[in-house]
Amino acid sequence: QVQLVESGGGLVQAGGSLRLSCAASGRTFSRDAMGWFRQAPGKEREFVAGISWTGGTTVYSDSVKGRFTTSRDNFKNTVSLQMDSLKPEDTAVYYCAMKSGLMVTPVYEYDAWGQGTQVTVSS
């Protein structure tokens, strides 16, 4: 059974940085695409960033492009999201997710999810 565990969330002032990590177990991580999503109160879960199983391809939403960077370590079965220049509108619960095959953006394509970690950016 796949297990994804996020860590690294917290409270930060606008303009600050946080680094989220996601540890995977229970499946061959190195053959799975990984995605980061977020959900703010009263809003739908949205795609933030994704990375292919090799790590060679990354995709970002327009709202975080140039500020967030995702990477993965297939030896440690971890994926990270470095978040810089944070804004109050980045406040949300952040989730990592896994899918086999190609990295895509739709939420419904991912079949394994972590429990989420809260990120709060104060103005």
Backbone as CSV, one residue per row, in Angstrom:
resi,resn,N_x,N_y,N_z,CA_x,CA_y,CA_z,C_x,C_y,C_z
1,GLN,0.839,-1.187,0.000,0.000,0.000,0.000,0.881,1.245,0.000
2,VAL,0.555,2.189,-0.866,1.345,3.402,-0.988,1.091,4.328,0.192
3,GLN,2.158,4.896,0.693,2.027,5.901,1.751,2.871,7.111,1.378
4,LEU,2.247,8.287,1.435,2.930,9.551,1.185,2.796,10.413,2.431
5,VAL,3.920,10.941,2.902,3.910,11.743,4.115,4.602,13.068,3.840
6,GLU,3.839,14.161,3.935,4.390,15.503,3.725,4.908,16.073,5.043
7,SER,5.869,16.965,4.922,6.384,17.689,6.074,6.919,19.033,5.594
8,GLY,7.122,19.942,6.545,7.751,21.210,6.218,6.842,22.411,6.170
9,GLY,5.558,22.220,6.358,4.658,23.362,6.348,4.836,24.214,7.590
10,GLY,4.154,25.348,7.605,4.240,26.233,8.758,3.762,27.626,8.437
11,LEU,4.099,28.543,9.323,3.716,29.944,9.204,4.940,30.756,8.798
12,VAL,4.775,31.590,7.787,5.883,32.413,7.311,5.342,33.759,6.869
13,GLN,6.162,34.774,6.954,5.760,36.100,6.495,5.867,36.190,4.981
14,ALA,5.093,37.079,4.416,5.163,37.306,2.977,6.600,37.643,2.571
15,GLY,7.016,37.040,1.461,8.380,37.220,1.000,9.333,36.157,1.494
16,GLY,8.887,35.363,2.444,9.730,34.317,3.008,9.714,33.041,2.198
17,SER,10.354,32.012,2.746,10.502,30.739,2.052,10.143,29.577,2.965
18,LEU,9.682,28.509,2.346,9.470,27.238,3.022,9.858,26.129,2.057
19,ARG,10.252,25.005,2.624,10.558,23.828,1.812,9.717,22.664,2.301
20,LEU,8.873,22.153,1.410,8.055,20.990,1.720,8.749,19.727,1.225
21,SER,8.592,18.666,1.975,9.109,17.368,1.564,8.001,16.332,1.603
22,CYS,8.142,15.325,0.779,7.170,14.240,0.719,7.946,12.936,0.618
23,ALA,7.734,12.054,1.576,8.409,10.751,1.591,7.419,9.684,1.150
24,ALA,7.841,8.858,0.208,6.970,7.825,-0.353,7.450,6.436,0.041
25,SER,6.495,5.557,0.228,6.813,4.156,0.503,5.710,3.274,-0.037
26,GLY,6.041,2.003,-0.267,5.030,1.044,-0.655,4.858,0.840,-2.143
27,ARG,5.592,1.594,-2.965,5.474,1.421,-4.411,6.797,1.849,-5.037
28,THR,7.012,1.408,-6.278,8.264,1.739,-6.949,8.255,3.205,-7.317
29,PHE,8.757,4.015,-6.426,8.709,5.467,-6.547,9.354,5.955,-7.820
30,SER,10.437,5.323,-8.218,11.217,5.845,-9.338,10.492,5.740,-10.668
31,ARG,9.363,5.028,-10.724,8.607,4.919,-11.971,7.314,5.726,-11.941
32,ASP,7.154,6.571,-10.941,5.926,7.332,-10.771,6.169,8.822,-10.936
33,ALA,5.248,9.477,-11.608,5.254,10.939,-11.639,4.710,11.446,-10.305
34,MET,5.183,12.596,-9.903,4.748,13.195,-8.641,4.185,14.587,-8.890
35,GLY,3.186,14.926,-8.112,2.590,16.241,-8.233,2.403,16.885,-6.874
36,TRP,2.391,18.202,-6.890,2.058,18.994,-5.707,0.765,19.748,-6.007
37,PHE,-0.133,19.702,-5.061,-1.415,20.383,-5.186,-1.667,21.181,-3.911
38,ARG,-2.603,22.105,-3.982,-2.970,22.843,-2.787,-4.459,23.114,-2.790
39,GLN,-4.974,23.299,-1.595,-6.399,23.597,-1.446,-6.572,24.630,-0.348
40,ALA,-7.110,25.771,-0.754,-7.417,26.837,0.194,-8.859,26.678,0.655
41,PRO,-9.201,27.237,1.815,-10.573,27.117,2.321,-11.602,27.608,1.308
42,GLY,-12.609,26.795,1.049,-13.669,27.188,0.145,-13.327,27.096,-1.327
43,LYS,-12.144,26.591,-1.624,-11.720,26.489,-3.029,-11.430,25.039,-3.399
44,GLU,-11.418,24.782,-4.691,-11.100,23.448,-5.178,-9.590,23.194,-5.088
45,ARG,-9.254,21.919,-5.004,-7.844,21.556,-5.013,-7.263,21.872,-6.398
46,GLU,-6.074,22.484,-6.409,-5.481,22.894,-7.665,-4.051,22.404,-7.803
47,PHE,-3.666,22.203,-9.047,-2.308,21.794,-9.369,-1.334,22.930,-9.096
48,VAL,-0.191,22.608,-8.507,0.849,23.593,-8.235,2.102,23.284,-9.054
49,ALA,2.570,22.027,-8.962,3.806,21.652,-9.650,3.819,20.145,-9.861
50,GLY,4.551,19.732,-10.884,4.680,18.306,-11.144,6.064,17.984,-11.650
51,ILE,6.472,16.735,-11.456,7.793,16.308,-11.883,7.691,14.884,-12.414
52,SER,8.350,14.652,-13.544,8.335,13.331,-14.157,9.133,12.336,-13.325
53,TRP,8.994,11.050,-13.650,9.655,10.031,-12.829,11.173,10.123,-12.910
54,THR,11.704,10.643,-14.005,13.158,10.820,-14.093,13.622,12.101,-13.424
55,GLY,12.686,13.022,-13.211,13.064,14.333,-12.714,13.458,15.292,-13.819
56,GLY,13.431,14.821,-15.058,13.890,15.644,-16.159,12.877,16.662,-16.660
57,THR,11.619,16.471,-16.295,10.568,17.399,-16.723,9.809,17.905,-15.515
58,THR,9.676,19.211,-15.438,8.879,19.836,-14.380,7.888,20.799,-15.013
59,VAL,6.751,20.928,-14.379,5.699,21.834,-14.832,5.175,22.593,-13.618
60,TYR,4.871,23.862,-13.819,4.377,24.698,-12.726,3.128,25.443,-13.167
61,SER,2.263,25.709,-12.216,1.133,26.572,-12.522,1.636,27.993,-12.727
62,ASP,0.890,28.785,-13.439,1.304,30.168,-13.701,1.455,30.959,-12.409
63,SER,0.652,30.622,-11.415,0.665,31.399,-10.178,1.938,31.195,-9.347
64,VAL,2.675,30.118,-9.593,3.878,29.865,-8.795,5.142,29.828,-9.644
65,LYS,4.995,29.900,-10.936,6.151,29.801,-11.828,7.163,30.887,-11.495
66,GLY,8.421,30.484,-11.387,9.483,31.420,-11.059,9.705,31.593,-9.564
67,ARG,8.783,31.083,-8.736,8.918,31.199,-7.278,9.080,29.832,-6.611
68,PHE,8.452,28.804,-7.179,8.497,27.454,-6.609,9.355,26.552,-7.488
69,THR,10.028,25.610,-6.840,10.840,24.631,-7.564,10.630,23.256,-6.949
70,THR,10.329,22.274,-7.792,10.181,20.915,-7.300,11.345,20.052,-7.774
71,SER,11.722,19.110,-6.951,12.807,18.190,-7.279,12.523,16.857,-6.608
72,ARG,13.252,15.835,-7.008,13.050,14.521,-6.416,14.379,13.789,-6.272
73,ASP,14.389,12.867,-5.333,15.547,11.997,-5.116,15.031,10.564,-5.141
74,ASN,15.278,9.870,-6.235,14.736,8.519,-6.395,15.468,7.481,-5.551
75,PHE,16.603,7.829,-5.014,17.296,6.921,-4.100,16.684,6.998,-2.704
76,LYS,16.233,8.183,-2.330,15.646,8.389,-1.006,14.125,8.331,-1.038
77,ASN,13.544,8.165,-2.237,12.083,8.135,-2.387,11.424,9.391,-1.814
78,THR,11.989,10.519,-2.146,11.438,11.785,-1.669,11.264,12.775,-2.820
79,VAL,10.328,13.668,-2.658,10.123,14.783,-3.570,9.978,16.034,-2.719
80,SER,10.493,17.146,-3.237,10.498,18.386,-2.471,9.876,19.514,-3.270
81,LEU,9.397,20.500,-2.542,8.870,21.721,-3.160,9.478,22.901,-2.422
82,GLN,10.390,23.593,-3.071,10.991,24.794,-2.518,10.111,25.974,-2.901
83,MET,9.638,26.694,-1.891,8.724,27.800,-2.130,9.389,29.094,-1.669
84,ASP,9.666,29.975,-2.593,10.295,31.271,-2.316,9.341,32.402,-2.640
85,SER,9.659,33.565,-2.128,8.843,34.767,-2.379,7.364,34.487,-2.129
86,LEU,7.090,33.883,-0.998,5.717,33.482,-0.696,4.797,34.676,-0.540
87,LYS,3.549,34.466,-0.951,2.529,35.507,-0.900,1.369,35.013,-0.029
88,PRO,0.594,35.932,0.522,-0.571,35.496,1.312,-1.506,34.582,0.534
89,GLU,-1.619,34.778,-0.762,-2.508,33.932,-1.566,-1.960,32.515,-1.760
90,ASP,-0.748,32.247,-1.292,-0.217,30.882,-1.315,-0.698,30.067,-0.111
91,THR,-1.387,30.712,0.804,-1.885,30.017,1.985,-2.870,28.922,1.593
92,ALA,-2.587,27.701,2.044,-3.412,26.547,1.690,-2.853,25.314,2.373
93,VAL,-3.599,24.224,2.277,-3.055,22.910,2.615,-2.405,22.353,1.351
94,TYR,-1.161,21.948,1.475,-0.414,21.426,0.333,-0.335,19.905,0.420
95,TYR,-0.563,19.273,-0.727,-0.558,17.821,-0.820,0.445,17.353,-1.871
96,CYS,1.122,16.266,-1.594,1.849,15.598,-2.663,1.011,14.413,-3.122
97,ALA,1.196,14.052,-4.373,0.412,12.975,-4.961,1.263,12.216,-5.962
98,MET,0.856,10.998,-6.230,1.632,10.094,-7.065,0.740,9.466,-8.125
99,LYS,1.295,9.247,-9.294,0.603,8.502,-10.329,1.633,7.737,-11.152
100,SER,1.222,6.644,-11.710,2.117,5.898,-12.574,2.131,6.542,-13.951
101,GLY,3.199,6.369,-14.672,3.265,6.881,-16.026,3.624,8.350,-16.097
102,LEU,3.107,9.015,-17.116,3.484,10.391,-17.413,2.946,11.373,-16.373
103,MET,3.685,12.438,-16.201,3.247,13.511,-15.313,2.219,14.376,-16.034
104,VAL,1.089,14.581,-15.375,0.014,15.404,-15.917,-0.489,16.317,-14.818
105,THR,-1.383,17.232,-15.163,-1.843,18.206,-14.176,-3.184,17.926,-13.510
106,PRO,-4.142,17.230,-14.142,-5.446,17.076,-13.494,-5.401,16.318,-12.173
107,VAL,-6.169,16.830,-11.220,-6.220,16.220,-9.894,-6.650,14.753,-9.979
108,TYR,-7.648,14.460,-10.810,-8.237,13.120,-10.833,-7.298,12.053,-11.391
109,GLU,-6.208,12.471,-12.012,-5.267,11.505,-12.579,-4.378,10.858,-11.519
110,TYR,-4.319,11.432,-10.345,-3.416,10.949,-9.302,-4.155,9.982,-8.377
111,ASP,-3.522,8.866,-8.066,-4.222,7.825,-7.326,-3.685,7.593,-5.918
112,ALA,-2.707,8.343,-5.508,-2.207,8.233,-4.140,-1.923,9.636,-3.629
113,TRP,-2.331,9.900,-2.395,-2.244,11.248,-1.828,-1.697,11.198,-0.411
114,GLY,-0.958,12.249,-0.068,-0.546,12.420,1.308,-1.659,13.065,2.111
115,GLN,-1.400,13.259,3.383,-2.423,13.810,4.285,-2.477,15.329,4.239
116,GLY,-1.475,15.945,3.640,-1.452,17.395,3.516,-0.683,18.071,4.641
117,THR,-0.138,19.233,4.330,0.558,20.045,5.322,0.149,21.503,5.131
118,GLN,-0.128,22.180,6.223,-0.635,23.559,6.164,0.505,24.536,5.934
119,VAL,0.296,25.426,4.980,1.195,26.555,4.741,0.388,27.826,4.924
120,THR,0.848,28.696,5.799,0.175,29.950,6.060,1.165,31.087,5.861
121,VAL,0.805,32.029,4.995,1.662,33.164,4.703,0.959,34.421,5.206
122,SER,1.586,35.090,6.140,1.002,36.301,6.713,1.477,37.531,5.953
123,SER,0.632,38.525,5.909,0.981,39.758,5.171,1.688,40.755,6.061
